[in-house]
Amino acid sequence: MLANIIKSGYHVGRICVVFSLPQKVMDIMFNPGTEVPEHLVYVQWYTPFSDAPDSNNLMYKIRPLYDHSGGHICSIVPLANIR
């Protein structure tokens, strides 16, 4: 679902946690030789910026993105992908 909403470029998200996986876990979860980023980020996604700023405060409005059951749309991405 996220791929349908977020197509290219920059996107607004809330960083909830920055973490890394212990080597013991990586050995279980990934095949040998798989390159896994050292630092990962858990991100809650937000809507794209509106086309124009709000007339009252000249700020752009965004809202959290939710799935069909009302939960936040979230991802785990490499820290290097955050700007």
LOGU-962963 format. One record per atom (N, C-alpha, C, CB): residue number from 1; atom name; x, z, y. Coordinates in pm, 1 decimal. Atoms other than C-alpha are relative to their C-alpha. Glycine has a CB too. Example, Ala and Ser with C-alpha at 12.3 -4.5 7.8 and 13.67 -1.06 7.14 Angstrom:
BEGIN
n,atom,east,up,north
1,N,89.0,0.0,-119.0
1,CA,1230.0,780.0,-450.0
1,C,90.0,0.0,120.0
1,CB,-99.2,124.6,2.7
2,N,-82.0,-6.0,-119.0
2,CA,1367.0,714.0,-106.0
2,C,-77.0,73.0,109.0
2,CB,41.4,-141.5,46.2
! end
This chain:
BEGIN
n,atom,east,up,north
1,N,81.5,0.0,-119.5
1,CA,0.0,0.0,0.0
1,C,86.1,0.0,126.2
1,CB,-92.8,119.8,-0.4
2,N,-86.0,-9.2,-117.0
2,CA,280.6,85.3,243.2
2,C,54.9,-136.9,37.2
2,CB,114.5,98.1,-25.2
3,N,-54.6,132.6,-28.1
3,CA,424.7,-266.4,210.1
3,C,-100.3,-86.0,75.3
3,CB,41.0,-69.2,-129.6
4,N,101.4,75.3,-71.9
4,CA,93.5,-409.4,334.2
4,C,-12.0,43.0,145.1
4,CB,-132.9,14.6,-68.4
5,N,13.1,-54.3,-135.3
5,CA,99.1,-187.1,643.2
5,C,128.5,-21.3,78.5
5,CB,-35.3,149.7,-4.6
6,N,-129.6,7.3,-66.1
6,CA,468.7,-190.5,724.2
6,C,70.5,-125.9,-48.8
6,CB,86.2,127.8,-28.3
7,N,-52.4,128.2,42.6
7,CA,598.2,-546.1,718.4
7,C,146.9,-20.0,37.5
7,CB,-82.7,-110.0,59.2
8,N,-138.7,18.3,-40.0
8,CA,919.7,-564.2,921.3
8,C,25.4,73.1,131.5
8,CB,34.0,-150.4,13.5
9,N,-34.4,-64.3,-125.3
9,CA,1105.6,-408.9,1211.9
9,C,-1.8,151.6,-8.6
9,CB,-93.4,-45.0,107.0
10,N,0.3,-145.2,-7.9
10,CA,1088.0,-48.0,1326.5
10,C,-141.3,55.1,-14.4
10,CB,61.5,46.1,131.6
11,N,128.2,-64.0,22.9
11,CA,808.5,192.7,1234.2
11,C,11.3,148.1,30.6
11,CB,-47.8,-22.4,-144.5
12,N,2.3,-141.1,-37.0
12,CA,708.4,538.6,1350.4
12,C,-24.6,84.3,-124.3
12,CB,-108.5,27.5,107.3
13,N,17.4,-92.1,110.5
13,CA,748.0,817.0,1098.5
13,C,46.0,139.2,39.5
13,CB,76.1,-48.4,-122.8
14,N,-42.2,-139.0,-20.0
14,CA,786.1,1192.7,1085.9
14,C,91.2,38.0,-115.6
14,CB,-123.3,97.6,9.2
15,N,-94.5,-45.0,102.0
15,CA,1094.4,1311.8,901.7
15,C,-35.7,143.3,-36.9
15,CB,148.5,-10.4,50.4
16,N,38.5,-133.8,46.4
16,CA,987.4,1608.1,691.1
16,C,118.4,74.6,-60.1
16,CB,-112.5,-9.9,-102.8
17,N,-114.8,-64.5,61.8
17,CA,1307.8,1674.8,499.3
17,C,108.7,-103.4,-27.3
17,CB,-41.0,71.6,-130.5
18,N,-116.6,79.8,38.3
18,CA,1657.7,1532.9,450.5
18,C,61.6,70.9,-120.0
18,CB,104.5,-15.9,119.8
19,N,-49.9,-63.6,122.0
19,CA,1798.7,1591.6,102.7
19,C,92.1,-93.5,-76.2
19,CB,-116.2,43.3,-89.5
20,N,-79.3,79.3,93.7
20,CA,2036.5,1474.0,-165.0
20,C,-32.3,48.9,-140.5
20,CB,154.2,10.9,30.4
21,N,27.9,-34.6,138.9
21,CA,1998.0,1471.6,-541.1
21,C,126.9,51.3,-66.2
21,CB,-56.3,-121.5,-77.1
22,N,-116.3,-48.6,72.9
22,CA,2232.4,1679.6,-756.6
22,C,43.9,-103.3,-104.6
22,CB,-31.2,135.6,-67.1
23,N,-53.8,95.2,96.2
23,CA,2457.9,1477.0,-985.8
23,C,-70.0,11.4,-135.9
23,CB,150.1,21.5,-16.5
24,N,67.4,-22.0,127.7
24,CA,2287.7,1631.7,-1290.6
24,C,-134.2,-75.0,-5.3
24,CB,-22.2,150.9,-23.1
25,N,128.5,69.3,-7.9
25,CA,1951.5,1489.9,-1177.2
25,C,21.2,-151.3,3.0
25,CB,-78.8,45.7,124.7
26,N,-26.3,144.5,-8.9
26,CA,2098.4,1148.7,-1090.3
26,C,36.7,-56.2,-136.1
26,CB,112.7,-28.9,100.9
27,N,-37.7,45.6,133.9
27,CA,2246.4,1123.9,-1441.0
27,C,-122.7,-20.4,-88.6
27,CB,95.4,100.4,-65.2
28,N,122.5,9.8,79.2
28,CA,1896.6,1174.5,-1587.2
28,C,-91.5,-110.7,52.2
28,CB,-74.1,133.7,0.6
29,N,97.9,90.2,-60.5
29,CA,1696.4,960.5,-1342.4
29,C,45.2,-145.5,11.1
29,CB,-34.4,49.7,135.2
30,N,-49.4,134.5,-27.5
30,CA,1921.1,656.1,-1294.3
30,C,96.0,-46.6,-108.1
30,CB,68.4,-4.7,135.8
31,N,-93.7,59.6,94.9
31,CA,2110.4,419.6,-1520.4
31,C,141.8,10.5,54.0
31,CB,-36.3,-147.4,-28.2
32,N,-139.5,-2.5,-45.9
32,CA,2491.2,442.0,-1509.2
32,C,30.1,-123.5,84.8
32,CB,97.3,7.3,-120.8
33,N,-36.9,109.9,-88.2
33,CA,2630.5,229.8,-1229.0
33,C,-101.6,-28.0,109.5
33,CB,20.1,-123.0,-80.1
34,N,100.0,18.4,-105.1
34,CA,2311.9,248.6,-1018.8
34,C,48.8,70.0,126.5
34,CB,-139.6,55.3,-44.2
35,N,-45.5,-57.4,-126.2
35,CA,2405.0,302.7,-656.0
35,C,-116.4,73.7,66.6
35,CB,56.9,-110.6,94.2
36,N,103.4,-84.0,-60.5
36,CA,2198.9,589.0,-512.6
36,C,56.0,55.3,130.3
36,CB,-44.8,116.2,-96.8
37,N,-49.3,-54.7,-126.8
37,CA,2230.3,685.7,-142.7
37,C,25.2,150.1,-10.9
37,CB,-100.0,-28.3,112.9
38,N,-34.4,-142.4,5.2
38,CA,2392.2,1024.2,-88.5
38,C,-108.2,85.7,64.4
38,CB,134.0,25.0,69.1
39,N,102.4,-76.1,-71.4
39,CA,2126.7,1138.3,160.5
39,C,-129.2,-79.8,5.4
39,CB,47.3,35.8,142.4
40,N,132.6,60.6,-0.9
40,CA,1754.8,1065.5,133.6
40,C,-89.2,75.3,98.2
40,CB,-62.2,0.2,-142.4
41,N,90.8,-58.3,-99.1
41,CA,1467.0,1133.5,374.0
41,C,-143.4,-17.5,-48.5
41,CB,19.5,-65.9,140.6
42,N,143.0,5.6,28.9
42,CA,1102.6,1218.2,303.0
42,C,-71.1,-21.2,133.0
42,CB,-50.6,131.1,-73.0
43,N,60.1,41.6,-127.0
43,CA,897.6,1043.0,576.2
43,C,-150.9,-13.4,-14.1
43,CB,60.7,-132.9,47.9
44,N,143.6,25.5,-12.9
44,CA,528.3,1057.6,671.6
44,C,-15.8,-111.8,103.0
44,CB,-79.9,130.9,42.8
45,N,12.5,118.0,-85.7
45,CA,424.6,721.8,824.3
45,C,-116.8,11.9,97.4
45,CB,-17.0,-124.7,-85.2
46,N,100.0,3.4,-105.8
46,CA,224.2,661.7,1142.0
46,C,-39.0,-143.9,29.8
46,CB,52.4,69.1,127.0
47,N,46.8,133.1,-37.5
47,CA,24.9,368.5,1278.5
47,C,99.3,-64.6,95.0
47,CB,-139.9,6.9,64.6
48,N,-81.8,66.7,-102.0
48,CA,204.3,104.5,1484.2
48,C,-46.7,40.4,140.0
48,CB,-6.7,-154.4,-16.5
49,N,38.6,-27.2,-138.6
49,CA,204.9,151.4,1861.9
49,C,-118.0,-88.3,37.8
49,CB,119.2,-23.5,96.9
50,N,109.6,80.5,-52.2
50,CA,-111.0,34.6,2036.7
50,C,58.8,-110.4,88.1
50,CB,-101.9,88.1,80.0
51,N,-49.0,113.5,-79.5
51,CA,-83.4,-291.4,2233.6
51,C,33.8,38.4,143.6
51,CB,-103.1,-110.5,0.9
52,N,-22.7,-43.6,-138.3
52,CA,-99.0,-111.8,2567.8
52,C,-2.8,152.4,4.8
52,CB,-107.3,-60.5,96.7
53,N,4.8,-146.5,-11.8
53,CA,-37.6,245.1,2682.0
53,C,-138.2,47.3,43.7
53,CB,106.1,49.5,99.8
54,N,124.6,-62.3,-40.9
54,CA,-329.6,480.1,2737.0
54,C,-7.0,3.4,151.9
54,CB,-12.7,142.3,-58.9
55,N,12.5,7.5,-146.4
55,CA,-464.2,443.0,3091.7
55,C,10.1,136.9,67.2
55,CB,-132.2,-64.9,37.3
56,N,-4.2,-134.4,-61.1
56,CA,-480.6,822.1,3147.3
56,C,140.1,56.9,10.7
56,CB,-85.2,95.2,-79.3
57,N,-132.0,-64.2,-0.7
57,CA,-125.0,918.7,3057.9
57,C,115.3,-97.9,-17.4
57,CB,6.5,103.3,-108.7
58,N,-99.6,107.2,14.4
58,CA,59.5,584.5,3014.7
58,C,90.1,18.2,-121.5
58,CB,85.4,-7.8,124.5
59,N,-73.3,-16.2,125.8
59,CA,168.1,686.6,2665.6
59,C,-70.4,-81.1,-109.0
59,CB,9.8,151.2,-40.5
60,N,56.2,76.6,110.5
60,CA,119.3,481.9,2350.2
60,C,-55.8,94.4,-104.9
60,CB,105.9,-92.9,-61.9
61,N,64.7,-85.2,99.8
61,CA,-117.4,627.8,2090.9
61,C,39.4,-43.5,-140.6
61,CB,-153.3,-4.0,16.2
62,N,-22.9,22.5,142.0
62,CA,-27.8,659.7,1725.3
62,C,-74.6,107.7,-76.9
62,CB,152.5,1.0,-34.5
63,N,66.4,-97.8,86.9
63,CA,-193.2,838.8,1433.6
63,C,67.4,-4.1,-135.6
63,CB,-153.5,-28.9,-12.8
64,N,-53.3,3.6,136.4
64,CA,-80.2,940.6,1086.3
64,C,-75.2,-102.4,-84.2
64,CB,-8.6,139.3,-65.3
65,N,64.1,89.9,95.6
65,CA,-151.0,688.0,811.3
65,C,-43.1,81.9,-120.8
65,CB,95.8,-116.3,-42.2
66,N,54.8,-71.7,115.0
66,CA,-370.2,816.4,527.3
66,C,-37.7,-99.3,-109.5
66,CB,-123.0,84.5,41.4
67,N,44.6,82.9,111.5
67,CA,-443.3,677.9,181.7
67,C,-150.4,19.9,-21.4
67,CB,79.3,34.2,-129.5
68,N,144.1,-3.5,24.2
68,CA,-792.8,633.2,35.8
68,C,-53.5,139.5,-34.1
68,CB,-34.1,-94.4,-111.2
69,N,45.5,-135.1,33.2
69,CA,-805.5,997.7,-77.7
69,C,25.3,100.0,113.0
69,CB,68.7,47.7,-126.4
70,N,-21.7,-87.0,-114.7
70,CA,-708.3,1136.8,263.0
70,C,138.0,61.1,10.1
70,CB,-97.9,107.4,-2.6
71,N,-136.3,-51.6,-5.4
71,CA,-344.3,1213.8,187.2
71,C,89.3,-84.7,89.5
71,CB,58.8,6.8,-139.4
72,N,-96.6,73.4,-82.0
72,CA,-55.6,1115.5,413.2
72,C,65.8,-110.6,-82.3
72,CB,107.2,95.9,57.0
73,N,-80.8,103.3,63.1
73,CA,116.9,788.9,332.1
73,C,145.1,34.8,29.3
73,CB,-37.5,-144.7,52.2
74,N,-136.8,-48.8,-12.5
74,CA,476.9,891.2,269.0
74,C,94.3,-85.6,-83.3
74,CB,9.2,147.4,-42.9
75,N,-103.2,70.0,75.6
75,CA,803.2,744.6,142.1
75,C,125.7,84.1,-4.1
75,CB,29.4,-138.2,61.2
76,N,-136.6,-51.3,2.6
76,CA,1149.2,847.9,40.2
76,C,89.4,-118.7,26.7
76,CB,35.4,70.7,-137.1
77,N,-86.0,110.2,-41.2
77,CA,1403.5,628.1,214.3
77,C,142.6,51.2,18.8
77,CB,-52.7,-65.5,130.6
78,N,-137.4,-42.1,-30.2
78,CA,1784.0,632.3,254.2
78,C,13.6,42.5,145.0
78,CB,98.8,-112.7,-30.6
79,N,-24.7,-46.7,-135.5
79,CA,1896.3,825.1,560.2
79,C,59.1,-111.5,85.8
79,CB,93.5,120.9,-1.4
80,N,-62.5,109.5,-73.4
80,CA,2099.4,519.0,662.4
80,C,-102.5,-97.6,57.4
80,CB,96.2,-74.3,-90.3
81,N,104.6,89.0,-50.7
81,CA,1769.1,332.4,720.2
81,C,-71.4,55.9,121.5
81,CB,-100.3,-27.9,-108.0
82,N,66.5,-65.1,-114.1
82,CA,1660.2,577.5,994.2
82,C,78.1,-29.0,125.8
82,CB,-12.9,153.4,-21.6
83,N,-62.0,27.2,-129.0
83,CA,1728.5,483.2,1354.2
83,C,-58.7,93.2,103.6
83,CB,-19.6,-147.5,41.7
! end
